[in-house]
């Protein structure tokens, strides 16, 4: 389903709502891990990356400590790889720190079926053996197909399978908001 064929049904978060959700998640990460010693963030390409970078900034603002941020490309780990395209675009994974023994927080924009997270976990395990992997998402829309849940959620948004959640970030889309889209039947 192409987003251009859909119409906006509702706005879930504006720029201020997104910031508040991310600052709250940053506080929750600090609290759950009793600080940020040995904590690292890994953003799932594409929109998980700027979200992870923002979380790292908010954590730094709160704790005065820098947490490393990695970039994870899961293209080759997807279970629907053959249905995506004849030549899927593979980008580079950029994790410039050892993951073994780290408290990793995997960051993505939307949690839906759980298949992206499953692929990301496989990719992380190929990099090493972290002490723990936690999941932070801006939006949890339900409809799990794999038993995965987020540790940190910006907003839970019940949706139908016909709806699409579109997270729009300044770094990628030139605007800052989260909307629900639906078909124009």
C-alpha positions as CSV (number, residue, x, y, z in Angstrom):
1,X,0.0,0.0,0.0
2,X,1.5,3.3,-1.1
3,X,1.0,6.3,1.3
4,X,0.1,8.5,-1.7
5,X,-3.0,6.4,-2.2
6,X,-4.2,7.1,1.4
7,X,-5.8,10.0,3.0
8,X,-5.2,11.4,6.5
9,X,-7.7,10.2,9.0
10,X,-6.3,11.7,12.2
11,X,-3.2,13.3,13.7
12,X,-2.0,11.3,16.7
13,X,1.0,13.4,17.8
14,X,2.3,16.8,16.8
15,X,5.9,18.0,17.3
16,X,5.4,18.8,21.0
17,X,3.7,15.5,21.7
18,X,6.5,13.6,20.0
19,X,9.1,15.5,22.0
20,X,7.2,14.8,25.3
21,X,6.9,11.1,24.5
22,X,10.6,10.8,23.7
23,X,11.7,12.8,26.8
24,X,9.5,10.5,28.9
25,X,11.0,7.4,27.3
26,X,14.5,8.8,28.0
27,X,13.6,9.1,31.6
28,X,12.2,5.6,31.7
29,X,15.4,4.2,30.1
30,X,17.5,5.9,32.8
31,X,15.2,4.7,35.6
32,X,14.9,1.1,34.5
33,X,18.7,0.8,34.0
34,X,19.6,2.7,37.2
35,X,21.5,5.3,35.1
36,X,23.1,4.8,31.7
37,X,26.3,3.0,32.5
38,X,26.8,0.3,29.9
39,X,23.7,1.4,28.0
40,X,23.7,1.9,24.2
41,X,21.0,2.7,21.7
42,X,20.5,1.1,18.3
43,X,18.1,2.6,15.8
44,X,16.4,0.5,13.2
45,X,16.8,2.0,9.8
46,X,15.0,4.2,8.7
47,X,13.0,6.2,11.2
48,X,14.4,4.4,14.3
49,X,17.7,6.1,13.7
50,X,16.8,9.7,14.2
51,X,14.6,8.6,17.1
52,X,17.5,6.9,18.7
53,X,19.7,10.0,18.2
54,X,17.1,12.2,19.8
55,X,16.8,9.8,22.8
56,X,20.6,9.9,23.2
57,X,20.5,13.7,23.2
58,X,17.7,13.7,25.8
59,X,19.5,11.2,28.0
60,X,22.7,13.3,27.7
61,X,20.7,16.4,28.7
62,X,19.3,14.6,31.7
63,X,22.4,12.6,32.9
64,X,25.3,14.6,31.5
65,X,26.6,11.4,29.9
66,X,26.8,10.4,26.3
67,X,25.3,7.0,25.3
68,X,26.5,5.5,22.0
69,X,24.1,5.2,19.1
70,X,24.3,2.5,16.4
71,X,22.4,2.1,13.2
72,X,21.0,-1.3,12.2
73,X,19.9,-2.3,8.8
74,X,17.7,-5.4,8.9
75,X,16.9,-5.8,5.2
76,X,18.6,-9.1,4.8
77,X,17.1,-10.5,8.0
78,X,13.5,-9.9,7.0
79,X,11.2,-12.9,6.6
80,X,9.4,-11.1,3.8
81,X,12.6,-10.3,1.8
82,X,11.4,-12.1,-1.4
83,X,8.1,-10.1,-1.4
84,X,9.8,-6.7,-1.0
85,X,11.5,-6.2,-4.3
86,X,13.6,-8.0,-6.9
87,X,16.7,-6.1,-5.7
88,X,16.1,-4.9,-2.1
89,X,18.1,-1.9,-1.0
90,X,20.7,-2.9,1.6
91,X,22.2,-0.2,3.7
92,X,25.1,-0.4,6.0
93,X,24.8,-1.4,9.7
94,X,26.9,1.1,11.7
95,X,27.5,-0.1,15.2
96,X,30.9,1.2,16.2
97,X,30.9,-0.2,19.7
98,X,31.0,-3.8,21.0
99,X,27.4,-5.1,21.8
100,X,28.6,-8.0,23.9
101,X,27.7,-7.3,27.6
102,X,25.9,-4.0,26.8
103,X,22.4,-3.0,27.8
104,X,21.0,-2.4,24.3
105,X,17.9,-0.3,23.7
106,X,16.5,-1.1,20.2
107,X,14.6,1.9,18.9
108,X,12.0,1.9,16.1
109,X,9.1,4.2,15.1
110,X,6.1,1.8,15.0
111,X,5.6,-1.6,16.6
112,X,3.0,-3.6,14.5
113,X,3.3,-7.3,13.8
114,X,6.7,-7.7,15.6
115,X,8.4,-9.1,12.5
116,X,10.8,-6.1,12.2
117,X,11.8,-6.5,15.8
118,X,12.4,-10.2,15.3
119,X,14.7,-9.4,12.3
120,X,16.5,-6.7,14.3
121,X,17.1,-9.2,17.2
122,X,18.7,-11.6,14.7
123,X,20.9,-8.9,13.3
124,X,22.0,-7.8,16.8
125,X,22.9,-11.4,17.8
126,X,25.1,-11.6,14.8
127,X,27.1,-8.6,16.3
128,X,27.6,-10.2,19.7
129,X,25.8,-11.2,22.9
130,X,24.3,-8.2,24.8
131,X,23.5,-8.4,28.5
132,X,19.9,-7.4,27.7
133,X,18.0,-6.0,24.8
134,X,15.1,-3.6,25.5
135,X,12.7,-2.2,22.9
136,X,11.6,1.5,22.6
137,X,9.0,2.5,20.1
138,X,7.3,5.8,19.5
139,X,4.0,4.1,18.5
140,X,2.6,0.7,19.4
141,X,-0.4,-0.1,17.2
142,X,-1.1,-3.7,18.2
143,X,-1.8,-6.6,15.8
144,X,1.2,-8.7,16.9
145,X,2.0,-11.9,14.9
146,X,5.1,-12.7,17.0
147,X,5.1,-12.6,20.8
148,X,7.1,-9.3,21.2
149,X,6.3,-6.3,23.4
150,X,7.9,-3.0,23.8
151,X,9.6,-2.0,27.1
152,X,9.1,1.7,26.3
153,X,6.2,3.1,24.4
154,X,5.5,6.7,23.4
155,X,1.8,6.1,22.6
156,X,-0.4,3.1,22.3
157,X,-2.7,3.6,19.3
158,X,-5.4,0.9,18.6
159,X,-5.8,0.6,14.8
160,X,-7.5,-1.5,12.3
161,X,-5.3,-3.5,9.8
162,X,-6.7,-1.3,7.0
163,X,-5.1,1.8,8.6
164,X,-1.5,2.9,8.3
165,X,0.5,4.8,10.9
166,X,2.8,7.3,9.3
167,X,5.6,8.7,11.5
168,X,7.0,11.9,9.9
169,X,10.3,13.2,11.1
170,X,12.0,16.4,10.1
171,X,15.3,14.6,9.3
172,X,13.6,12.5,6.7
173,X,10.2,14.0,5.8
174,X,10.6,17.7,6.5
175,X,7.8,17.7,9.0
176,X,7.2,16.5,12.6
177,X,4.0,14.5,13.4
178,X,2.4,11.1,13.5
179,X,-0.8,10.5,11.6
180,X,-3.2,7.7,10.8
181,X,-3.9,7.1,7.1
182,X,-6.6,5.1,5.5
183,X,-7.7,4.1,2.0
184,X,-9.8,6.4,-0.2
185,X,-12.3,3.7,-1.2
